[in-house]
């Protein structure tokens, strides 16, 4: 188990919260989706309710270790002020004169936001000195940035060296993310079905291997399905295939057979000669993909088959779209999958940024039990990895 902010005595203390405010911005620096800012609010409010002085820190985008206006957290400061209904002070640097001065003068009940952590190249290098400068600003360290927990960065990993079990813990968002994923894999209500899609087998192979002994059924769609279909001897035309992983795909299928796990692959697909919105499309069975054509979405028969496979599921984990959902023409399979999962009488957990986008586009977000906010981090949890940002916050008894 991960230590919770509730386990710490934070009253009247100075609290440093590592948040994930890596929000999408348009060309005018307007936040186009503020979910990440909103999901940090419960932890911030909890600290406000305990009369803390709150220091918030995050990265935004990929600046090259120096100040760049387009990556400033100023838009986040404004959104935070609105959501919290109070002033939030923005420091003009990270561990420079302005930040240190503002942090040391911060009174209880006030909120300070440091500038983009990645304006200092020490952040991504997990630099101890930089981490110490951040740590020295506060009495308590809280990590609520699930999306970066798979990275050993200074504000996520090295900073924990300067706090102990009574002064560091996970915020509410991080706690929920970690416990949901761990419980899901450890104690799923059965039948447990994993639906996996997306572009490549290579990106999800480790997750598939870790899921196999835990699930009852594995539904595979998206681009990665074609490597499996080719491994079964089918000619898949120009569809996305990783030839070097055909043997691995065969191994996954034979291992599944041994374990009694049923694997469901597409039986029909939407094909086109180019991956574009104005391409001519055809619906064919997977046995009949012509030369020069590629599968870009699952077909209607596959949607029905997958719906049947999910009908008795008590737990569903979904990671990866069923087709090139970014193009409307190839989005139907993913949208239908979202509806099927949303309507299931099951615990439904959605992981990965693309899959969360599909669910939002389908209007199903409120129907899912849990939507993970971190793409890479949620995949690494499914792969069974211990995240560098979470490990130092585990309770003694939970070391595995
Ligand atoms: P991933 O990041 O591995 O989860 O993959 C997500 C991407 O997979 C999305 O951008 C989809 O467009 C892409 N994708 C899904 N199905 C296919 C397909 N049949 N062919 C090519 N790309 C696909």
Boltz pocket constraint, residues with backbone or C-beta under 6 A from the ligand:
constraints:
  - pocket:
      binder: B
      contacts: [[A, 197], [A, 198], [A, 199], [A, 200], [A, 203], [A, 221], [A, 222], [A, 223], [A, 224], [A, 240], [A, 295], [A, 296], [A, 297], [A, 319], [A, 320], [A, 321], [A, 322], [A, 323], [A, 324], [A, 325], [A, 326], [A, 352], [A, 354]]
      max_distance: 6.0
